[in-house]
Amino acid sequence: MNVTDLSYFIKERVDMALRRGKGEPPPWTDDTILRQYRFCNVYREWDPVSIFIHDWLGPYAHHCEARVALARYVNEPRTLDALGACEPWEPVTVLANLNVWRSSGNRVFNPAYIVSTNGIKQDKLEYVVELVTRVHEEVHLSGQETLAEAAEMFQAVRGVGSFMAGQMIADLKHMPVLANAEDWWTWCTPGPGSQRGLNRVMDKPLQFRWPSQLFRETLVELAVDLLPVMTKLPKPVDAQNLQNCLCEFDKWSRAKNGEGTPKQLYMPSAWKNGN
């Protein structure tokens, strides 16, 4: 296990956010890759979109299954702000408002996530509203679930895959409904980017595929090896954030090794806080 580059990446990305938060002028790092391209924060909850979504969910944090689904499938603060509360859930009204927003020339979806209709010939707005309606009808969290159990409930809804379920759980764990889940620190669901990142750390072929349970167990071991850098951070890093770090680390490593570059350039003026 080689954690040297990963430790450097985690510490430098956190320090960038802290320097920016203190009001220091850019650039906030001497790392040419981090200066040129956009990388998510080590703490997902520090990212501007997550901050907005958590505030948007806040007033309805005890029963926000449909709202969190809408929030993450749209993933665009300006759209969510224009929609307002969406409480109670009224799909006809939400769809009408989304159509008005789009017809006015506004971007509906944040391009950070690829949202498709899964091969169904249907307008994307209609598809997403119908999907969120199924979540509203089928997912009812009691507050007693583990993160794993809650993710399974979302994935049981037609159209919701493991990636989007994981994104919603990453939000809901910061809401009262899942704040006390016993696997709060240890549960995650691996994606392609985080698997490649772990492969780099573990010196495995980049295309090696980890069974989910083995991935989580290996992350626990990795967290132990990362303790020297973790003790220098503002707070501990849970498994979902560590998984996200591995995905971002894979992007950074590709650029460092001349294997390709991230899609998004880093524009410090794009956000007032935290990016």
N, C-alpha and C positions, 0 to 999 in steps of 0.2 A: 504494500500500500504506500503510495507516494502522495503525501498531502501538502508538499511544499508550495506548489503553484496554487492549489485551491485555498490554502491558508492565506497566501498573499492576496488573492483575488477578493476573498471575503473581507479581509481587514481593509483593503484599499477602497472597496466600494462603500463600506460603512463610513470610513473617514471622509469620503467625498460628501456623503449626505450630511454628516455632522458639520463639516466646514461650511457647506452651503447654509445649513440651518442657523449658523452663527452670524450669517450675513457677510461672510468673506467673499471677495470678488472672484469670479472665475479666472483661470481654470482651477479646479479643486483637486487636481491630481497631476503628477508628472507622467502617468501612464498614457502613452499615446493612443492606445486602443480605447481605454475608458473615456478619454477626452473626445474621441471622434465619433463613437457609436453609443447608442442608447442601450443601457442594461438596467433591468429591474433592480430595485433595492433588495438588499439581503433580507430585510423584514418586509414582506409583501404588504403589511398593513401601513407601511410608510409611503407606498406609491400613491400618487395623487388620485388616481381613479378609485383605488380601494378606500382612501380617506373619504372621498365623496360618497361612495356607495354605503359605507358604514354609517355616515351621517344621515343619508337618505333612508336607510333602514331603521335608524334609531327609534323613532316614535312608535314603530310597529314591531319592535325587536322580539316580542314574545310570540308572534304569529306571522312570520314573514316568508313562508316557503315560496309563495308565488312571486312576491316582490324580489326576493334574491334571485330567482330564476330569470325574471325579466331584466334585472339589473345586470346580470352577467352575460346574458345572451345579447343584450344591447351594448353594454359596457362603455357607453358614451355619456358622460355627465351632462352635456348640453341637452341631449334627448331626454334623459330622465328628469332633468330639471323642468323641461317644457311639459312633460306629462303630469307632473305633480304627484300627489300621494298615491294614486291608483288604489285607493282603499275606500270602500270595499272593492273587490276585484270585479270589474265590469268589462268583459272582453270586447264587446261591440264599441264601447266608448273609447277604450284604449286603442283599438285598431283605427277608428276614425281619426283620433288625435295623431297617431303615427303617420297616417296618410297625409294629413294636413301639413305636418312637420316636413315630410319628404317632398311634397309638392311645392313647398316654399323654397326648395333648393338646399335644404339642410342635410348634413350627413346624419344618418340614423345610427349606423353601427360603427363601433371602434374597430379598425382593421387589425388590432392586436390578436383577436381570435378569428378563426375562420368559421363563420356560421353558414351552414348550407341547409338545404331542404332535404338532404339525404336521398337524393335521386327523385324526389316527388316533384312533379310539375305543378308548382304552386308559388304564388307571390311570397317572398321571404317574410314580409310583415305578417301576412295571414298565418304562415307556418309557425312563426315564433309565438304569436298570440295564442294559437291553438295549443302549442306545446306548453306554454305557461299555464293555460287553463287546465290542462291535464295534471300538471303539478299541483295546482290549487285544489283539484278534486281528489287527488290520490295520495298526496304526501301530507301527513299530519303528525308533526313531531310532538312528543309528550315532554321532552326535556330529560328523559331518562335514558336516551339512546347513547351508544358509543358513536364516535365519528364513523367507524366502519359500518355500523347498522344504519345510520342516517344516510350514508352514501349509497347503500344498497336500496334504500327506499326511493331515492331519487332515480337511480339507474333502472328501477322497475318500471318507470314511466317511459312509454314509447317515445323514442327520439333522444333520450338523455344518455349520453355515453359516460365513460369513466372520467374523461378529462373534465367535462363540464360539471359533473357531480363533485369532483374534487375542488373545483373553483368555488362552487357554492358552499361546500363544507368549510373551506378556508375562510369564508366570510362569516358563516353562522357560528363558528367556534368563538368568534369575538362578540357574539350576541348572547343574551342570557340563556337561550334555549339549548345551546351546546357548550356553554362555558365550563361546565363541570364534568364533561365526558372523560371517562377514565383513560382513554387512549389519546387525550388532547395533545400530548407531546410526541407520541410515537407513531401515529397513523399517517399514512400518505398513500397515494396511488401513483405509480411510476408512469412517466410519459417518455416518448422517444428521446427528447433532449436530455432529460435527467438520467436516462439510462446510458446515453453516450458519455455524459459527464462522469458518471460513476465508473464506466469502463476505462476512461482515461486515468482516473485515480487508482484503479485496481489493476492497471496494465493488462486489460483484456481487449480483444478485438472490438472495434467500435460498434459493430453490428450485433454483438452478443446481447441476448434478450434475457432479462432477469425475471424469474417468477416473482409475483408481487410480494409473497411472504419473505422470500430470500432477499429481495430488495430492501424491505423494511428492516430485516435483521442486520443486514450489512450497513445500513445507515446508522443503526445503534452503535455498531463497532466503529464506524467512521467518526461519529460524534466524540467518542472517547479519544481517538487519535487527534482530533481537532481541539482538544481542551486547551492547549497552550494559547491558541488564538482566540478561542471562545471567551476565555477569562478577561480578554482585553476589550470585549464588546460591551455595549450598554446594557444588554440583557441576553438571556439564553436564546438559542435558535432551535425552534421545534422542527419536527421531521418534515412538515410540509414546506417550511422555509428552507431547510437544508436541501430538500429535493429541488426547489426552485433555484437555489444557488448552483446546484449541479448543472441545471439546464443553462443558466447564464454563463457558468464557467465553460461549458462546452462551446458556446458562441465565442467567448474570449479566446479560448484555446485555438479554435479554427483560425481566427484572425492572426494570432501569435505565430502559428505554424504555417501560415500561408495557404490554408486549405479553403479559404473563402472569407467573406466579411458579413457581419450582421446587416439586416435589411434597413434598419432605421438609424439615421444619424442623430447624434445627441445635440439638442438645441436648448441650452440653459434658460433661454428666455421663454420657453414654451409654458412653463409652470411657475407659479410664484413660490411654491413650497414643495420640498421633498423629493423631486424627481431625480 
